[in-house]
Every structure is written in structure tokens, then in C-alpha cells.
Amino acid sequence: MTLIGKIFTMLIFVMSVGFLFLSLTVFATHRNWRAEVMRPEAANGQPKGLKFQIQDQQEINENLRNELEASKRTLAAEKAARRAVIATLAKKVKELEAELTTQIADFQALQATNNTNANTLQQKTQYLANLTTEVEGLRQEIRDAQQERDEKVETVVALTDKVNSSNGQARQLAERRGQLLAQVTQLKQVMDAHGIRLTESPDLQAPPVDGFVTAVGSKDLVEISLGSDDGMRRGHRLEVYRDNKYLGSVIIQDTRPDRSVASIVANIRKGTIKVNDRVTTTL
């Protein structure tokens, strides 16, 4: 075979392959247009045919036209009804305007009458105010006279009661004096028994208590086991002992419910104060 024959053979082969692919493409894209137009119902994912779609749209358009005509007739009826209502309202407005004109005239007449009555009422009110002022003045004079009379009567009664009360109080005071003298004597005995001196302020006299030193700090300060719950107050003076040895005195500076802080009185110190030393209010 010659070279030209080979070339033609290859061209025929290539064209055959091209025609094969072209046929396959045409077959794959081929659509049955009759079926697309005449399909009565949607099936297998395909919609209705174009003919039936057009019929459906025509039916929908016809229904819409009927609805439009019905709406136009309804609107025309409503317009006619509204025109009748507007005419009735216009007639009513004219009647109301005429009635309003009549009422305005009546109101003006009533206002003129009211002004006349108001002037008369003002005159009567002024006359009544004058009479009221006069009557109130007379009543005040009567009240003042009655009050003066009542005050004089009350003064007489009060003086009588005061004289009688003074006589009774004189007798009661004499009896009370004897009772107080007896109570003072008893109180003096109790104070002497508890070592309370009349020359000291009651606030600075500590109640009879007995405790111990719980801590010793710097600057001559100590903490004791007695607090405000035990009657301790700032300024109370306590005595410090170890066994039967007198160590000195402390004065309360600050209190808590269950403990107090006291300062050591330096000029009467008899020894070194330590923890667990006893503190008491009596020598």
C-alpha cells in the first residue's frame, strides 16, 4: 500500500470515529417533542405537556377574570352604598348645624341670665360674708368670756386642790424622810461591807470580781480574764496578787466581753506581774 493509501485509510478511520461520537451525542440529546407537548400528567420527574400546561393557565386566567368581574361588581355596589351613606350624613350634618345654631342662641341667652345671676350672687355673697364676720366676732366674744370664766373657776379649783395636796405631801414627806434615813443607814452598812468609798465616783468603783492575768505586754500593759460581761469598765482599778504577795495595782484601759486590757500603776508596783497572777477588786 502506498503512502497516500495509508493516509486516506487513517482519514477514513478518524472520520468514522468522529461520526460515531456525533451519533452518540445526537442520540443522547434527542427529545421526543410530541411527548413533551402531549403528556397529560406529570410522571417520572417530567412535568405535564405544554398543551395541558397552556390549558391549565387558560383556566386559571378565566377564573381570575371572573373574580375580577365579581370584585368590580362588589366595588360598584359598595361605592353606591357609600354614596347613599355620604348623602345621609350630609343631610344629618345640615340638621346638626341648624340645631347647633339654635343651641348657640339658647346658650347666649342663658349666659346673659347667668351673668345677671352671678352679679346678684356676688352681692348676696358679700352681704353674707359681712354677716358671717359680725357673727364670728360675737361668737369670739362669747368664747372669750366663757374661757375667762372657766379659767377663773379652774384657778379656784386648782388652788384648792394644791392646798389639799400640799398638806398631804407634807405628811408623806415626813414619813418618807424617816424611811430614807433608815435606807441610808442600811446602804452605808452595805458599802462598808463591800469596801465602797463615797469619795469615789460610782463609775470608777469596780464590782467585786476575781480573775487572773492572761498576758503581759510591753509599755506596762497586761491582759486579764475579766471583761465587760463581768462589769468591767474603763477606769476601774484592780489589785494584783501572787499567792499572798501583793504585786501592785492596774487600771482598766479597754474592755471586751470576756477580757480587758489594763495598765500597771508604776508608783506602787511591788513586784513583776506575770501570767496567771490573780487580780481582784479588794486589797
Order of alpha helices (4+ residues) and beta strands (2+ residues): alpha-alpha-alpha-beta-beta-beta-beta-beta-beta
